[in-house]
Amino acid sequence: MPWQQKIQHLLGKPVGISFTNGQGTSGILCSAQGGQLYVIEYLYQSQFALKHYDYRMIQDINTFPSCYQQQPLY
């Protein structure tokens, strides 16, 4: 499914975003409007930033998997 069709289901959820340049980021998907995605990303300590990315930069978006899909490592 193209990432554009996933957006409405991913709003408010933790996501990983891959960019067309091979880099990526993760955060909470806040909104999508005007050809931009708005994501809250963790910076450091107790600081977060709302960042925006142009649709043309995005290759794919995926939600984080559940913590309980795998057996614990201990």
C-alpha positions as CSV (number, residue, x, y, z in Angstrom):
1,M,0.0,0.0,0.0
2,P,1.4,3.4,-0.9
3,W,2.4,5.4,2.2
4,Q,0.0,8.2,1.3
5,Q,-2.9,5.8,1.9
6,K,-1.6,4.9,5.4
7,I,-1.4,8.5,6.8
8,Q,-4.9,8.7,8.3
9,H,-4.4,5.4,10.2
10,L,-1.0,6.5,11.5
11,L,-1.9,9.9,12.9
12,G,-1.0,10.1,16.6
13,K,1.1,6.9,16.5
14,P,4.8,6.3,16.7
15,V,6.2,5.9,13.1
16,G,9.4,5.3,11.3
17,I,9.9,7.4,8.1
18,S,12.3,6.5,5.4
19,F,13.4,9.3,3.0
20,T,14.3,9.0,-0.6
21,N,18.0,9.9,0.2
22,G,18.4,6.8,2.3
23,Q,18.1,8.4,5.7
24,G,15.3,8.1,8.1
25,T,13.7,9.4,11.3
26,S,11.1,8.4,13.9
27,G,8.6,10.1,16.0
28,I,4.9,10.7,16.5
29,L,3.0,11.6,13.4
30,C,1.0,14.7,14.3
31,S,-0.6,15.8,11.0
32,A,-0.4,15.8,7.2
33,Q,-1.4,18.9,5.4
34,G,-0.3,21.1,2.5
35,G,2.1,18.5,1.2
36,Q,3.9,18.3,4.5
37,L,4.1,15.7,7.3
38,Y,4.4,17.0,10.8
39,V,6.3,14.8,13.3
40,I,7.3,15.3,16.9
41,E,10.8,14.0,17.3
42,Y,12.9,13.4,20.5
43,L,16.0,15.6,20.7
44,Y,17.6,15.0,24.1
45,Q,16.9,15.1,27.8
46,S,13.3,16.4,28.0
47,Q,13.3,18.2,24.7
48,F,11.2,17.5,21.6
49,A,10.8,19.3,18.3
50,L,7.9,19.4,15.8
51,K,9.5,18.9,12.4
52,H,7.9,19.0,9.0
53,Y,8.9,17.0,5.9
54,D,7.8,17.6,2.3
55,Y,5.9,14.6,0.7
56,R,8.5,14.5,-2.1
57,M,11.2,13.6,0.5
58,I,9.4,10.5,1.8
59,Q,9.8,7.0,0.5
60,D,7.8,5.1,3.1
61,I,6.2,5.3,6.6
62,N,5.6,2.5,8.9
63,T,4.1,2.2,12.4
64,F,6.2,0.7,15.2
65,P,5.6,-2.9,15.9
66,S,4.1,-4.1,19.1
67,C,6.6,-4.9,21.9
68,Y,4.8,-8.2,22.5
69,Q,5.3,-9.7,19.0
70,Q,8.6,-11.3,19.9
71,Q,9.9,-13.4,22.8
72,P,11.8,-11.5,25.5
73,L,15.6,-11.8,25.1
74,Y,16.2,-12.6,28.8
